[in-house]
C-alpha cells in the first residue's frame, strides 16, 4: 500500500470535482493543476456523478429540456407523415395495377 493513500481531504476532492463538473474543464487539466493523478480524479468525478444523478434529465438545463421536447414532437410528426406517405404509395400502387 502507498503511504500517500487517503491524503486528500473531502473538501479538496469536492473542489477538484467541482472544477471538472461545474466549470467544464477536462479531468487531465484539473489533475495536472492540482498535482494529482488523472485516474484518481476521474474516479472521484465518476463517484460524484453516480451519487448525484437522479435521472437522465437532471443533467439538462431548462432550455435543453425544452429543445428536447420540441425535437421529440417533430420526430412524432415526421413519423406520422412517413406512415401516411407509405400508405398512400401502397394505395396508388394497388390502384395502378
The first five atom37 places (N, CA, C, CB, O) and aatype in JSON, in Angstrom:
{
  "aatype": [20, 20, 20, 20, 20, 20, 20, 20, 20, 20, 20, 20, 20, 20, 20, 20, 20, 20, 20, 20, 20, 20, 20, 20, 20, 20, 20, 20, 20, 20, 20, 20, 20, 20, 20, 20, 20, 20, 20, 20, 20, 20, 20, 20, 20, 20, 20, 20, 20, 20, 20, 20, 20, 20, 20, 20, 20, 20, 20, 20, 20, 20, 20, 20, 20, 20, 20, 20, 20, 20, 20, 20, 20, 20, 20, 20, 20, 20, 20, 20, 20, 20, 20, 20, 20, 20, 20, 20, 20, 20, 20, 20, 20, 20, 20, 20, 20],
  "atom_mask": [
    [1, 1, 1, 1, 1],
    [1, 1, 1, 1, 1],
    [1, 1, 1, 1, 1],
    [1, 1, 1, 1, 1],
    [1, 1, 1, 1, 1],
    [1, 1, 1, 1, 1],
    [1, 1, 1, 1, 1],
    [1, 1, 1, 1, 1],
    [1, 1, 1, 1, 1],
    [1, 1, 1, 1, 1],
    [1, 1, 1, 1, 1],
    [1, 1, 1, 1, 1],
    [1, 1, 1, 1, 1],
    [1, 1, 1, 1, 1],
    [1, 1, 1, 1, 1],
    [1, 1, 1, 1, 1],
    [1, 1, 1, 1, 1],
    [1, 1, 1, 1, 1],
    [1, 1, 1, 1, 1],
    [1, 1, 1, 1, 1],
    [1, 1, 1, 1, 1],
    [1, 1, 1, 1, 1],
    [1, 1, 1, 1, 1],
    [1, 1, 1, 1, 1],
    [1, 1, 1, 1, 1],
    [1, 1, 1, 1, 1],
    [1, 1, 1, 1, 1],
    [1, 1, 1, 1, 1],
    [1, 1, 1, 1, 1],
    [1, 1, 1, 1, 1],
    [1, 1, 1, 1, 1],
    [1, 1, 1, 1, 1],
    [1, 1, 1, 1, 1],
    [1, 1, 1, 1, 1],
    [1, 1, 1, 1, 1],
    [1, 1, 1, 1, 1],
    [1, 1, 1, 1, 1],
    [1, 1, 1, 1, 1],
    [1, 1, 1, 1, 1],
    [1, 1, 1, 1, 1],
    [1, 1, 1, 1, 1],
    [1, 1, 1, 1, 1],
    [1, 1, 1, 1, 1],
    [1, 1, 1, 1, 1],
    [1, 1, 1, 1, 1],
    [1, 1, 1, 1, 1],
    [1, 1, 1, 1, 1],
    [1, 1, 1, 1, 1],
    [1, 1, 1, 1, 1],
    [1, 1, 1, 1, 1],
    [1, 1, 1, 1, 1],
    [1, 1, 1, 1, 1],
    [1, 1, 1, 1, 1],
    [1, 1, 1, 1, 1],
    [1, 1, 1, 1, 1],
    [1, 1, 1, 1, 1],
    [1, 1, 1, 1, 1],
    [1, 1, 1, 1, 1],
    [1, 1, 1, 1, 1],
    [1, 1, 1, 1, 1],
    [1, 1, 1, 1, 1],
    [1, 1, 1, 1, 1],
    [1, 1, 1, 1, 1],
    [1, 1, 1, 1, 1],
    [1, 1, 1, 1, 1],
    [1, 1, 1, 1, 1],
    [1, 1, 1, 1, 1],
    [1, 1, 1, 1, 1],
    [1, 1, 1, 1, 1],
    [1, 1, 1, 1, 1],
    [1, 1, 1, 1, 1],
    [1, 1, 1, 1, 1],
    [1, 1, 1, 1, 1],
    [1, 1, 1, 1, 1],
    [1, 1, 1, 1, 1],
    [1, 1, 1, 1, 1],
    [1, 1, 1, 1, 1],
    [1, 1, 1, 1, 1],
    [1, 1, 1, 1, 1],
    [1, 1, 1, 1, 1],
    [1, 1, 1, 1, 1],
    [1, 1, 1, 1, 1],
    [1, 1, 1, 1, 1],
    [1, 1, 1, 1, 1],
    [1, 1, 1, 1, 1],
    [1, 1, 1, 1, 1],
    [1, 1, 1, 1, 1],
    [1, 1, 1, 1, 1],
    [1, 1, 1, 1, 1],
    [1, 1, 1, 1, 1],
    [1, 1, 1, 1, 1],
    [1, 1, 1, 1, 1],
    [1, 1, 1, 1, 1],
    [1, 1, 1, 1, 1],
    [1, 1, 1, 1, 1],
    [1, 1, 1, 1, 1],
    [1, 1, 1, 1, 1]
  ],
  "atom_positions": [
    [[0.83, -1.19, 0.0], [0.0, 0.0, 0.0], [0.87, 1.24, 0.0], [-0.94, 0.0, 1.2], [1.99, 1.25, 0.51]],
    [[0.34, 2.26, -0.56], [1.05, 3.52, -0.65], [0.92, 4.3, 0.65], [0.54, 4.35, -1.83], [-0.11, 4.24, 1.33]],
    [[1.96, 5.04, 0.98], [1.93, 5.88, 2.17], [0.99, 7.06, 1.98], [3.35, 6.39, 2.51], [0.44, 7.58, 2.95]],
    [[0.79, 7.47, 0.72], [0.0, 8.67, 0.43], [-1.5, 8.39, 0.33], [0.48, 9.29, -0.85], [-2.28, 9.31, 0.1]],
    [[-1.89, 7.15, 0.5], [-3.29, 6.8, 0.33], [-4.15, 7.56, 1.34], [-3.48, 5.29, 0.48], [-3.87, 7.55, 2.54]],
    [[-5.22, 8.2, 0.84], [-6.15, 8.9, 1.7], [-5.66, 10.25, 2.18], [-6.46, 8.05, 2.87], [-6.17, 10.77, 3.18]],
    [[-4.7, 10.83, 1.51], [-4.15, 12.09, 2.0], [-4.95, 13.3, 1.55], [-2.72, 12.24, 1.54], [-4.67, 14.43, 1.96]],
    [[-5.95, 13.09, 0.71], [-6.75, 14.21, 0.21], [-7.99, 14.37, 1.08], [-7.15, 14.0, -1.28], [-8.7, 13.4, 1.35]],
    [[-8.22, 15.58, 1.51], [-9.39, 15.84, 2.34], [-10.65, 15.82, 1.47], [-9.26, 17.19, 3.08], [-10.57, 16.03, 0.26]],
    [[-11.79, 15.58, 2.09], [-13.04, 15.61, 1.33], [-13.29, 16.98, 0.68], [-14.21, 15.25, 2.23], [-13.88, 17.05, -0.4]],
    [[-12.86, 18.04, 1.33], [-13.03, 19.38, 0.76], [-12.2, 19.54, -0.52], [-12.62, 20.45, 1.79], [-12.66, 20.12, -1.5]],
    [[-10.97, 19.02, -0.48], [-10.1, 19.08, -1.66], [-10.71, 18.3, -2.81], [-8.69, 18.55, -1.33], [-10.73, 18.76, -3.95]],
    [[-11.21, 17.11, -2.5], [-11.83, 16.27, -3.53], [-13.04, 16.97, -4.13], [-12.24, 14.91, -2.94], [-13.22, 16.99, -5.35]],
    [[-13.88, 17.55, -3.26], [-15.08, 18.23, -3.74], [-14.72, 19.42, -4.62], [-15.94, 18.7, -2.56], [-15.37, 19.66, -5.64]],
    [[-13.69, 20.17, -4.24], [-13.27, 21.32, -5.04], [-12.75, 20.88, -6.4], [-12.19, 22.13, -4.3], [-13.06, 21.52, -7.41]],
    [[-11.98, 19.82, -6.45], [-11.44, 19.33, -7.72], [-12.57, 18.81, -8.61], [-10.4, 18.21, -7.47], [-12.58, 19.07, -9.82]],
    [[-13.51, 18.08, -8.03], [-14.64, 17.57, -8.8], [-15.48, 18.72, -9.32], [-15.5, 16.61, -7.95], [-15.95, 18.69, -10.46]],
    [[-15.68, 19.75, -8.49], [-16.47, 20.91, -8.92], [-15.81, 21.62, -10.1], [-16.65, 21.89, -7.74], [-16.5, 22.09, -11.0]],
    [[-14.49, 21.7, -10.11], [-13.81, 22.33, -11.25], [-14.06, 21.56, -12.53], [-12.31, 22.42, -10.99], [-14.22, 22.16, -13.59]],
    [[-14.1, 20.24, -12.45], [-14.35, 19.42, -13.64], [-15.81, 19.55, -14.08], [-14.01, 17.94, -13.36], [-16.08, 19.81, -15.26]],
    [[-16.72, 19.36, -13.14], [-18.14, 19.33, -13.49], [-18.71, 20.73, -13.65], [-18.93, 18.57, -12.44], [-19.36, 21.03, -14.65]],
    [[-18.48, 21.59, -12.68], [-19.08, 22.92, -12.69], [-18.48, 23.86, -13.71], [-18.94, 23.52, -11.35], [-19.19, 24.68, -14.29]],
    [[-17.19, 23.75, -13.93], [-16.5, 24.67, -14.85], [-16.21, 24.05, -16.2], [-15.22, 25.15, -14.23], [-15.58, 24.68, -17.04]],
    [[-16.66, 22.83, -16.41], [-16.48, 22.11, -17.69], [-15.01, 22.06, -18.12], [-17.31, 22.78, -18.78], [-14.69, 22.3, -19.29]],
    [[-14.16, 21.75, -17.18], [-12.74, 21.6, -17.51], [-12.42, 20.11, -17.63], [-11.84, 22.27, -16.44], [-13.13, 19.27, -17.07]],
    [[-11.36, 19.8, -18.34], [-11.01, 18.39, -18.52], [-10.39, 17.84, -17.24], [-10.05, 18.22, -19.71], [-9.78, 18.57, -16.45]],
    [[-10.55, 16.55, -17.07], [-10.0, 15.88, -15.89], [-8.49, 15.99, -15.89], [-10.44, 14.4, -15.85], [-7.88, 16.24, -14.85]],
    [[-7.87, 15.8, -17.04], [-6.42, 15.86, -17.13], [-5.9, 17.24, -16.75], [-5.95, 15.49, -18.53], [-4.88, 17.36, -16.07]],
    [[-6.59, 18.28, -17.2], [-6.16, 19.65, -16.92], [-6.23, 19.95, -15.42], [-7.01, 20.65, -17.7], [-5.3, 20.51, -14.85]],
    [[-7.34, 19.6, -14.81], [-7.51, 19.85, -13.37], [-6.53, 19.01, -12.56], [-8.97, 19.55, -12.93], [-5.94, 19.5, -11.59]],
    [[-6.34, 17.76, -12.95], [-5.4, 16.89, -12.24], [-3.98, 17.45, -12.32], [-5.43, 15.47, -12.82], [-3.26, 17.47, -11.33]],
    [[-3.59, 17.91, -13.49], [-2.27, 18.5, -13.66], [-2.11, 19.74, -12.78], [-2.04, 18.85, -15.13], [-1.06, 19.93, -12.17]],
    [[-3.14, 20.56, -12.74], [-3.09, 21.8, -11.96], [-2.92, 21.5, -10.46], [-4.36, 22.62, -12.19], [-2.18, 22.21, -9.77]],
    [[-3.59, 20.47, -9.97], [-3.55, 20.15, -8.55], [-2.48, 19.13, -8.18], [-4.89, 19.64, -8.1], [-2.3, 18.82, -7.0]],
    [[-1.78, 18.61, -9.17], [-0.7, 17.66, -8.89], [-1.19, 16.3, -8.45], [0.2, 18.22, -7.85], [-0.57, 15.66, -7.61]],
    [[-2.3, 15.86, -9.01], [-2.8, 14.52, -8.7], [-2.89, 13.7, -9.97], [-4.19, 14.6, -8.0], [-2.81, 14.24, -11.08]],
    [[-3.05, 12.42, -9.82], [-3.14, 11.52, -10.96], [-4.53, 11.68, -11.59], [-2.89, 10.03, -10.53], [-5.53, 11.73, -10.88]],
    [[-4.57, 11.75, -12.91], [-5.83, 11.96, -13.62], [-6.81, 10.83, -13.35], [-5.58, 12.08, -15.11], [-8.01, 11.07, -13.25]],
    [[-6.33, 9.6, -13.24], [-7.21, 8.47, -12.97], [-7.9, 8.62, -11.62], [-6.41, 7.16, -13.0], [-9.08, 8.3, -11.47]],
    [[-7.16, 9.12, -10.64], [-7.74, 9.34, -9.31], [-8.87, 10.36, -9.38], [-6.66, 9.8, -8.31], [-9.95, 10.13, -8.84]],
    [[-8.61, 11.47, -10.04], [-9.64, 12.49, -10.19], [-10.82, 11.95, -10.99], [-9.06, 13.74, -10.85], [-11.97, 12.26, -10.69]],
    [[-10.54, 11.17, -12.0], [-11.6, 10.55, -12.79], [-12.48, 9.66, -11.94], [-11.0, 9.75, -13.93], [-13.7, 9.64, -12.11]],
    [[-11.88, 8.92, -11.02], [-12.66, 8.08, -10.1], [-13.55, 8.94, -9.2], [-11.73, 7.21, -9.24], [-14.7, 8.59, -8.95]],
    [[-13.01, 10.06, -8.72], [-13.8, 10.96, -7.87], [-14.99, 11.52, -8.65], [-12.92, 12.12, -7.34], [-16.11, 11.59, -8.13]],
    [[-14.74, 11.93, -9.89], [-15.81, 12.5, -10.73], [-16.88, 11.46, -11.0], [-15.23, 13.04, -12.06], [-18.07, 11.75, -10.91]],
    [[-16.47, 10.24, -11.32], [-17.42, 9.16, -11.57], [-18.27, 8.88, -10.33], [-16.68, 7.88, -12.02], [-19.48, 8.72, -10.42]],
    [[-17.62, 8.83, -9.17], [-18.34, 8.58, -7.93], [-19.33, 9.71, -7.64], [-17.37, 8.42, -6.77], [-20.45, 9.45, -7.19]],
    [[-18.92, 10.94, -7.89], [-19.81, 12.08, -7.67], [-21.03, 12.0, -8.59], [-19.06, 13.4, -7.91], [-22.16, 12.19, -8.14]],
    [[-20.79, 11.72, -9.86], [-21.9, 11.64, -10.82], [-22.87, 10.52, -10.46], [-21.37, 11.43, -12.25], [-24.08, 10.7, -10.58]],
    [[-22.35, 9.39, -10.04], [-23.22, 8.27, -9.66], [-24.05, 8.62, -8.42], [-22.4, 7.0, -9.4], [-25.2, 8.21, -8.31]],
    [[-23.46, 9.37, -7.5], [-24.15, 9.71, -6.26], [-25.16, 10.84, -6.43], [-23.15, 10.09, -5.2], [-26.12, 10.92, -5.67]],
    [[-24.96, 11.71, -7.42], [-25.78, 12.9, -7.53], [-26.7, 12.96, -8.74], [-24.92, 14.07, -7.55], [-27.38, 13.96, -8.93]],
    [[-26.73, 11.94, -9.55], [-27.61, 11.94, -10.71], [-28.89, 11.21, -10.32], [-26.93, 11.29, -11.95], [-28.86, 10.04, -9.95]],
    [[-30.01, 11.92, -10.43], [-31.28, 11.31, -10.06], [-32.03, 10.8, -11.28], [-32.13, 12.29, -9.3], [-32.99, 10.04, -11.14]],
    [[-31.62, 11.18, -12.46], [-32.28, 10.73, -13.68], [-31.57, 11.28, -14.89], [-33.75, 11.15, -13.69], [-30.7, 12.14, -14.75]],
    [[-31.92, 10.79, -16.07], [-31.22, 11.24, -17.28], [-31.45, 12.71, -17.6], [-31.65, 10.41, -18.45], [-30.62, 13.32, -18.27]],
    [[-32.55, 13.29, -17.13], [-32.83, 14.68, -17.46], [-32.25, 15.65, -16.44], [-34.32, 14.89, -17.58], [-32.32, 16.86, -16.64]],
    [[-31.69, 15.15, -15.34], [-31.16, 16.05, -14.33], [-29.91, 16.78, -14.82], [-30.86, 15.28, -13.05], [-29.56, 17.82, -14.27]],
    [[-29.25, 16.25, -15.83], [-28.06, 16.89, -16.36], [-28.4, 17.99, -17.37], [-27.16, 15.85, -17.0], [-27.52, 18.76, -17.76]],
    [[-29.64, 18.07, -17.79], [-30.04, 19.03, -18.81], [-30.53, 20.32, -18.17], [-31.11, 18.43, -19.71], [-31.16, 20.31, -17.12]],
    [[-30.24, 21.42, -18.84], [-30.78, 22.69, -18.38], [-32.22, 22.81, -18.87], [-29.92, 23.89, -18.9], [-32.7, 21.99, -19.65]],
    [[-32.9, 23.84, -18.4], [-34.31, 24.03, -18.78], [-34.44, 24.25, -20.28], [-34.91, 25.22, -18.01], [-35.36, 23.72, -20.91]],
    [[-33.54, 25.03, -20.87], [-33.61, 25.27, -22.31], [-33.32, 24.0, -23.11], [-32.63, 26.38, -22.71], [-33.92, 23.77, -24.16]],
    [[-32.4, 23.17, -22.6], [-32.1, 21.9, -23.28], [-33.3, 20.96, -23.21], [-30.87, 21.24, -22.66], [-33.59, 20.26, -24.18]],
    [[-33.99, 20.93, -22.05], [-35.17, 20.09, -21.93], [-36.27, 20.55, -22.87], [-35.68, 20.09, -20.5], [-36.96, 19.73, -23.48]],
    [[-36.44, 21.88, -23.0], [-37.46, 22.42, -23.91], [-37.11, 22.05, -25.35], [-37.57, 23.96, -23.76], [-37.99, 21.67, -26.12]],
    [[-35.85, 22.17, -25.7], [-35.41, 21.81, -27.05], [-35.64, 20.32, -27.31], [-33.9, 22.17, -27.25], [-36.05, 19.93, -28.39]],
    [[-35.36, 19.5, -26.29], [-35.55, 18.06, -26.42], [-37.02, 17.74, -26.66], [-35.03, 17.32, -25.17], [-37.34, 16.91, -27.51]],
    [[-37.91, 18.38, -25.92], [-39.35, 18.14, -26.1], [-39.8, 18.56, -27.49], [-40.16, 18.89, -25.02], [-40.61, 17.88, -28.12]],
    [[-39.28, 19.69, -27.97], [-39.63, 20.16, -29.32], [-39.15, 19.17, -30.38], [-39.01, 21.55, -29.57], [-39.88, 18.87, -31.32]],
    [[-37.94, 18.67, -30.22], [-37.4, 17.71, -31.18], [-38.19, 16.4, -31.14], [-35.92, 17.44, -30.9], [-38.42, 15.78, -32.18]],
    [[-38.59, 15.96, -29.95], [-39.4, 14.75, -29.85], [-40.75, 14.94, -30.55], [-39.61, 14.36, -28.38], [-41.25, 14.03, -31.2]],
    [[-41.34, 16.12, -30.41], [-42.61, 16.42, -31.08], [-42.43, 16.37, -32.59], [-43.14, 17.8, -30.66], [-43.26, 15.81, -33.31]],
    [[-41.32, 16.95, -33.08], [-41.05, 16.94, -34.53], [-40.85, 15.52, -35.03], [-39.81, 17.78, -34.85], [-41.31, 15.18, -36.12]],
    [[-40.19, 14.69, -34.26], [-39.98, 13.29, -34.66], [-41.32, 12.58, -34.77], [-39.06, 12.57, -33.64], [-41.54, 11.83, -35.73]],
    [[-42.21, 12.8, -33.79], [-43.54, 12.17, -33.86], [-44.29, 12.6, -35.12], [-44.37, 12.5, -32.61], [-44.89, 11.77, -35.8]],
    [[-44.25, 13.9, -35.42], [-44.94, 14.41, -36.62], [-44.35, 13.81, -37.89], [-44.85, 15.93, -36.69], [-45.08, 13.41, -38.79]],
    [[-43.03, 13.74, -37.96], [-42.39, 13.17, -39.15], [-42.7, 11.68, -39.29], [-40.89, 13.37, -39.08], [-42.85, 11.19, -40.41]],
    [[-42.8, 10.97, -38.19], [-43.16, 9.55, -38.26], [-44.59, 9.38, -38.77], [-43.0, 8.88, -36.88], [-44.86, 8.49, -39.57]],
    [[-45.5, 10.25, -38.32], [-46.88, 10.18, -38.8], [-46.93, 10.5, -40.29], [-47.78, 11.14, -38.02], [-47.64, 9.82, -41.03]],
    [[-46.2, 11.51, -40.74], [-46.17, 11.85, -42.16], [-45.58, 10.7, -42.98], [-45.36, 13.13, -42.39], [-46.07, 10.38, -44.06]],
    [[-44.53, 10.1, -42.44], [-43.9, 8.98, -43.14], [-44.86, 7.81, -43.27], [-42.63, 8.54, -42.41], [-44.94, 7.18, -44.33]],
    [[-45.6, 7.5, -42.2], [-46.59, 6.43, -42.25], [-47.67, 6.74, -43.29], [-47.23, 6.21, -40.86], [-48.07, 5.87, -44.06]],
    [[-48.14, 7.97, -43.31], [-49.16, 8.39, -44.26], [-48.66, 8.23, -45.7], [-49.58, 9.85, -44.01], [-49.37, 7.71, -46.56]],
    [[-47.44, 8.68, -45.95], [-46.89, 8.58, -47.3], [-46.71, 7.12, -47.71], [-45.54, 9.31, -47.39], [-46.95, 6.76, -48.87]],
    [[-46.3, 6.27, -46.77], [-46.17, 4.85, -47.08], [-47.5, 4.22, -47.45], [-45.57, 4.11, -45.9], [-47.58, 3.42, -48.38]],
    [[-48.55, 4.59, -46.72], [-49.89, 4.06, -47.01], [-50.4, 4.58, -48.34], [-50.86, 4.43, -45.89], [-51.03, 3.84, -49.1]],
    [[-50.14, 5.86, -48.63], [-50.63, 6.41, -49.89], [-49.9, 5.8, -51.08], [-50.46, 7.93, -49.9], [-50.51, 5.58, -52.12]],
    [[-48.62, 5.52, -50.95], [-47.88, 4.86, -52.03], [-48.44, 3.47, -52.27], [-46.36, 4.78, -51.7], [-48.62, 3.05, -53.41]],
    [[-48.72, 2.76, -51.19], [-49.3, 1.42, -51.32], [-50.67, 1.49, -51.98], [-49.41, 0.74, -49.94], [-51.0, 0.65, -52.81]],
    [[-51.46, 2.49, -51.63], [-52.8, 2.64, -52.22], [-52.71, 2.9, -53.72], [-53.55, 3.8, -51.53], [-53.4, 2.25, -54.5]],
    [[-51.85, 3.83, -54.11], [-51.74, 4.16, -55.53], [-51.09, 3.06, -56.32], [-50.97, 5.44, -55.72], [-51.41, 2.87, -57.5]],
    [[-50.18, 2.33, -55.72], [-49.55, 1.2, -56.4], [-50.59, 0.11, -56.67], [-48.38, 0.63, -55.56], [-50.6, -0.5, -57.74]],
    [[-51.47, -0.13, -55.69], [-52.51, -1.13, -55.84], [-53.52, -0.68, -56.89], [-53.21, -1.39, -54.5], [-53.99, -1.5, -57.69]],
    [[-53.85, 0.59, -56.91], [-54.83, 1.14, -57.85], [-54.26, 1.14, -59.27], [-55.24, 2.56, -57.43], [-55.02, 0.95, -60.23]],
    [[-52.99, 1.34, -59.42], [-52.35, 1.44, -60.73], [-52.28, 0.09, -61.43], [-50.94, 2.01, -60.57], [-52.26, 0.06, -62.66]],
    [[-52.26, -1.01, -60.71], [-52.15, -2.35, -61.3], [-53.38, -2.63, -62.04], [-51.9, -3.44, -60.26], [-53.52, -3.7, -62.62]]
  ]
}
